[in-house]
């Protein structure tokens, strides 16, 4: 690959990460458990340092904590 293709790929990856972070912030700000849950792999384990749980339980507990 040439340098231009590498730069484009990196810029796309960075933008995808920005979109993911913005989606997380919106879901948290609006206390949307379903939207928050969908941001994680369903079989994953979310470890925030305070809450450690599967995405569904994490999103429910996190939103309850925010309220």
Secondary structure, 3 states (H helix, E strand, C coil): CCHHHHHHHHHHHHHHHHHHHHHHHHHHHCCCHHHHHCCCCCCCCEECCCCEECHHHHHHHHHHHHC
